[in-house]
Amino acid sequence: MKKLILICLFCLPLSAWAAIDTYEFKDEETRERFRQLTFELRCPKCQNQNLQDSNSPIAEDLRGEVYRMLQAGNDNTEIVDFMVARYGEFVLYRPPVNQMTYLLWYGPFGLALIGIVVIILVARRRKRVSESGEDLETHLTDAEEQRLKDILQDDESK
């Protein structure tokens, strides 16, 4: 019987013992604002998780801070501004478009445009070469062709 109890205890998932944040909200709108804010703000420690999904202690503290500010009556802009002032724009998943983030926002489009231009130029060049009937391998001078024949004959004689 003791073995059965021990096996059951070890088979339970460890997440069942994890601490779960429980917050009491005055209305459903505030609960939704909390979900939205914790989803849109990035955990400073985890770097690629939002506050809602992160289990780090700093994310737990920040969720508590967001909850406290919501209960104090702060609006979403004030809460986001507080987090940005404290942790920088890194805490935002969608940073604002400004001089510091132009490359971040428009860089991928610029690289895609450059790639398309390169593909078009290469395709045109290949089309022009194939239409002219030139073979890329026949661009040897007479001296180069003779040298190539001599090298090939030397290899065959060995």
C-alpha positions as a LaTeX table, in Angstrom:
\begin{tabular}{lrrr}
\hline
Residue & $x$ (\AA) & $y$ (\AA) & $z$ (\AA) \\
\hline
Met1 & 0.00 & 0.00 & 0.00 \\
Lys2 & 2.85 & 2.39 & 0.84 \\
Lys3 & 4.45 & 1.67 & $-2.52$ \\
Leu4 & 1.22 & 2.51 & $-4.31$ \\
Ile5 & 0.97 & 5.84 & $-2.50$ \\
Leu6 & 4.60 & 6.68 & $-3.31$ \\
Ile7 & 4.11 & 5.80 & $-6.98$ \\
Cys8 & 1.01 & 8.01 & $-7.15$ \\
Leu9 & 2.89 & 10.91 & $-5.56$ \\
Phe10 & 5.76 & 10.63 & $-8.02$ \\
Cys11 & 3.41 & 10.33 & $-10.98$ \\
Leu12 & 1.62 & 13.61 & $-10.25$ \\
Pro13 & 2.90 & 16.40 & $-12.43$ \\
Leu14 & 5.16 & 18.83 & $-10.65$ \\
Ser15 & 3.19 & 21.74 & $-12.04$ \\
Ala16 & 0.36 & 20.80 & $-9.69$ \\
Trp17 & 2.51 & 22.12 & $-6.84$ \\
Ala18 & 3.48 & 25.33 & $-8.66$ \\
Ala19 & 2.28 & 28.62 & $-7.27$ \\
Ile20 & $-0.55$ & 30.17 & $-9.24$ \\
Asp21 & $-1.22$ & 33.88 & $-9.24$ \\
Thr22 & $-4.78$ & 34.65 & $-8.25$ \\
Tyr23 & $-6.04$ & 38.18 & $-8.57$ \\
Glu24 & $-9.47$ & 39.50 & $-7.65$ \\
Phe25 & $-10.84$ & 42.08 & $-10.09$ \\
Lys26 & $-13.76$ & 44.43 & $-9.56$ \\
Asp27 & $-15.17$ & 43.74 & $-13.03$ \\
Glu28 & $-14.57$ & 41.75 & $-16.20$ \\
Glu29 & $-13.22$ & 44.81 & $-18.05$ \\
Thr30 & $-10.37$ & 45.18 & $-15.56$ \\
Arg31 & $-9.61$ & 41.45 & $-15.81$ \\
Glu32 & $-9.41$ & 41.76 & $-19.61$ \\
Arg33 & $-7.15$ & 44.81 & $-19.35$ \\
Phe34 & $-4.86$ & 42.82 & $-17.04$ \\
Arg35 & $-4.72$ & 39.94 & $-19.54$ \\
Gln36 & $-4.05$ & 42.32 & $-22.41$ \\
Leu37 & $-1.28$ & 44.20 & $-20.58$ \\
Thr38 & 0.49 & 41.06 & $-19.33$ \\
Phe39 & 0.27 & 39.62 & $-22.84$ \\
Glu40 & 1.73 & 42.73 & $-24.51$ \\
Leu41 & 4.58 & 43.34 & $-22.05$ \\
Arg42 & 7.77 & 41.27 & $-22.32$ \\
Cys43 & 9.51 & 39.68 & $-19.36$ \\
Pro44 & 12.89 & 41.41 & $-18.86$ \\
Lys45 & 14.54 & 38.16 & $-17.80$ \\
Cys46 & 13.05 & 35.64 & $-20.23$ \\
Gln47 & 13.41 & 37.99 & $-23.21$ \\
Asn48 & 11.08 & 36.04 & $-25.47$ \\
Gln49 & 8.11 & 35.48 & $-23.20$ \\
Asn50 & 5.41 & 37.85 & $-22.14$ \\
Leu51 & 4.56 & 38.53 & $-18.51$ \\
Gln52 & 1.53 & 36.29 & $-18.76$ \\
Asp53 & 3.51 & 33.18 & $-19.78$ \\
Ser54 & 6.71 & 33.68 & $-17.80$ \\
Asn55 & 7.36 & 31.90 & $-14.51$ \\
Ser56 & 10.35 & 34.00 & $-13.49$ \\
Pro57 & 10.25 & 35.92 & $-10.20$ \\
Ile58 & 10.59 & 39.28 & $-11.98$ \\
Ala59 & 7.56 & 38.47 & $-14.16$ \\
Glu60 & 5.60 & 37.58 & $-11.03$ \\
Asp61 & 6.56 & 40.93 & $-9.49$ \\
Leu62 & 5.63 & 42.81 & $-12.65$ \\
Arg63 & 2.26 & 41.06 & $-12.85$ \\
Gly64 & 1.70 & 42.16 & $-9.26$ \\
Glu65 & 2.70 & 45.72 & $-10.19$ \\
Val66 & 0.32 & 45.74 & $-13.16$ \\
Tyr67 & $-2.45$ & 44.45 & $-10.87$ \\
Arg68 & $-1.67$ & 47.12 & $-8.25$ \\
Met69 & $-1.72$ & 49.90 & $-10.85$ \\
Leu70 & $-5.01$ & 48.64 & $-12.32$ \\
Gln71 & $-6.56$ & 48.62 & $-8.86$ \\
Ala72 & $-5.27$ & 52.17 & $-8.31$ \\
Gly73 & $-7.18$ & 53.28 & $-11.40$ \\
Asn74 & $-4.27$ & 53.85 & $-13.78$ \\
Asp75 & $-5.06$ & 53.51 & $-17.47$ \\
Asn76 & $-3.17$ & 51.25 & $-19.88$ \\
Thr77 & $-0.99$ & 54.06 & $-21.21$ \\
Glu78 & 0.21 & 55.01 & $-17.75$ \\
Ile79 & 1.04 & 51.40 & $-16.93$ \\
Val80 & 2.96 & 50.88 & $-20.18$ \\
Asp81 & 4.80 & 54.20 & $-19.72$ \\
Phe82 & 5.78 & 53.14 & $-16.19$ \\
Met83 & 7.17 & 49.83 & $-17.46$ \\
Val84 & 9.05 & 51.52 & $-20.32$ \\
Ala85 & 10.51 & 54.12 & $-17.95$ \\
Arg86 & 11.68 & 51.36 & $-15.64$ \\
Tyr87 & 12.87 & 48.70 & $-18.14$ \\
Gly88 & 13.23 & 50.53 & $-21.45$ \\
Glu89 & 11.47 & 49.91 & $-24.75$ \\
Phe90 & 12.71 & 46.32 & $-24.67$ \\
Val91 & 9.74 & 45.48 & $-22.45$ \\
Leu92 & 7.36 & 46.22 & $-25.37$ \\
Tyr93 & 6.66 & 43.50 & $-27.91$ \\
Arg94 & 5.60 & 46.17 & $-30.40$ \\
Pro95 & 8.00 & 49.11 & $-30.02$ \\
Pro96 & 6.81 & 52.44 & $-31.43$ \\
Val97 & 7.93 & 53.57 & $-34.87$ \\
Asn98 & 10.55 & 56.28 & $-34.37$ \\
Gln99 & 14.11 & 57.12 & $-35.46$ \\
Met100 & 15.58 & 54.44 & $-33.20$ \\
Thr101 & 13.34 & 51.67 & $-34.55$ \\
Tyr102 & 13.12 & 52.43 & $-38.30$ \\
Leu103 & 15.59 & 49.66 & $-39.07$ \\
Leu104 & 13.63 & 47.22 & $-36.93$ \\
Trp105 & 10.33 & 48.02 & $-38.62$ \\
Tyr106 & 11.44 & 48.61 & $-42.22$ \\
Gly107 & 14.66 & 46.57 & $-42.44$ \\
Pro108 & 12.99 & 43.27 & $-43.41$ \\
Phe109 & 11.06 & 44.98 & $-46.23$ \\
Gly110 & 14.27 & 46.62 & $-47.47$ \\
Leu111 & 16.12 & 43.29 & $-47.47$ \\
Ala112 & 13.24 & 41.61 & $-49.31$ \\
Leu113 & 13.25 & 44.39 & $-51.90$ \\
Ile114 & 17.02 & 44.04 & $-52.41$ \\
Gly115 & 16.58 & 40.27 & $-52.81$ \\
Ile116 & 13.87 & 40.72 & $-55.43$ \\
Val117 & 16.03 & 43.20 & $-57.38$ \\
Val118 & 19.01 & 40.79 & $-57.32$ \\
Ile119 & 16.84 & 37.91 & $-58.53$ \\
Ile120 & 15.44 & 40.02 & $-61.37$ \\
Leu121 & 18.94 & 41.17 & $-62.44$ \\
Val122 & 20.32 & 37.62 & $-62.41$ \\
Ala123 & 17.32 & 36.32 & $-64.37$ \\
Arg124 & 17.69 & 39.06 & $-67.00$ \\
Arg125 & 21.41 & 38.36 & $-67.37$ \\
Arg126 & 20.82 & 34.63 & $-67.81$ \\
Lys127 & 18.07 & 35.30 & $-70.33$ \\
Arg128 & 20.32 & 37.67 & $-72.29$ \\
Val129 & 23.17 & 35.12 & $-72.36$ \\
Ser130 & 20.87 & 32.28 & $-73.46$ \\
Glu131 & 19.27 & 34.43 & $-76.19$ \\
Ser132 & 22.62 & 35.45 & $-77.62$ \\
Gly133 & 23.59 & 31.78 & $-77.96$ \\
Glu134 & 26.85 & 32.27 & $-76.16$ \\
Asp135 & 28.15 & 29.47 & $-74.05$ \\
Leu136 & 29.97 & 30.59 & $-70.94$ \\
Glu137 & 32.60 & 27.88 & $-71.41$ \\
Thr138 & 33.66 & 29.12 & $-74.87$ \\
His139 & 35.12 & 32.42 & $-73.71$ \\
Leu140 & 38.70 & 31.17 & $-73.84$ \\
Thr141 & 41.33 & 32.73 & $-76.03$ \\
Asp142 & 43.21 & 30.54 & $-78.48$ \\
Ala143 & 46.26 & 30.51 & $-76.21$ \\
Glu144 & 44.14 & 29.45 & $-73.23$ \\
Glu145 & 42.52 & 26.66 & $-75.23$ \\
Gln146 & 45.93 & 25.36 & $-76.33$ \\
Arg147 & 47.20 & 25.45 & $-72.74$ \\
Leu148 & 44.11 & 23.54 & $-71.57$ \\
Lys149 & 44.65 & 20.87 & $-74.22$ \\
Asp150 & 48.30 & 20.51 & $-73.19$ \\
Ile151 & 47.34 & 20.08 & $-69.51$ \\
Leu152 & 44.72 & 17.47 & $-70.36$ \\
Gln153 & 47.17 & 15.54 & $-72.56$ \\
Asp154 & 49.79 & 15.56 & $-69.81$ \\
Asp155 & 47.24 & 14.13 & $-67.35$ \\
Glu156 & 46.25 & 11.37 & $-69.78$ \\
Ser157 & 49.85 & 10.35 & $-70.41$ \\
Lys158 & 50.55 & 9.83 & $-66.71$ \\
\hline
\end{tabular}
